[in-house]
């Protein structure tokens, strides 16, 4: 999950999410190694906007978005 803000956009917090495979991450450690034959580069990046206002509830709304992402993608704490 990546949270992006901009000085030019004071209305929205932009939230990007993606599931990145271990095989793809391994390419950064070993860029010259040929990937296995079954290697498929499939990555979907999702974008969502979250309004900054009302500021009083921003923390709760952001926490809810993070929790939804964890629940949807099945992240594990371990």
N, C-alpha and C positions, 0 to 999 in steps of 0.2 A: 504494500500500500504506500502510495506517495501522495502527500498533501502539498498542494501548490497554491501560493498566494502571489499577488502581483500588486505593485504600487498603482498600476493603472486600473485595477479592478477592485474596488472597495466593497463590492456587493457580494461576491461569491468566493467561497473556498472551493478549489477544484480537487477532487479526489480521484486518483487513478489506481486501479487494481489489476493484477494479472497473476496467473499461476505460471511459474517458470520451472520447467523440468530440470532435474538434476543433470541430465545429459547436456542440456544447453549451458548450464552453469559450468560444467566440466570443460566446455570449449574455451572458456576464459582462462582456465588453469593450463590447458594444453592446446593452444591455438593451432599448432602445426600437426597435431595428431588427427588422422582421418577418422571421421565419425563412423560408427557401426552402420552396416547396410540398412538396418531397420530404423535408423535415426530419422525422425521427422521434425521439422521445425514448425511447430504450431503454437502460436502464442496469441491469445486474445487479450487486448488491453481495454478495460472498461473505464468509462469516465462518468463521474457524477458531480453535480454541483450542490453545494450546501450554502445557504444564505448565512452571512455573518449575523444579520439581525433577525430576531432580537438577541442582542449580545448576552442577555441574562440566561438564555437557554442554550447557547452555543455548545457549551461543554457537554450537556446531556444529549443534544442532538448528534454531536460528533461521536460520542461514546456509543450511541445506538447504531450509527452507520458502521463503526468498527466491529461491534458485536454481530451485526447482520452478516458482515463479510466473513467473520470467523465461523459463524454457524453455517453459512452457505458453502464455504470452501472446505470445511472440515479440518481446520488447522488444529494441531495438537500442541499442548503446552510443553511436551517433552521432546 
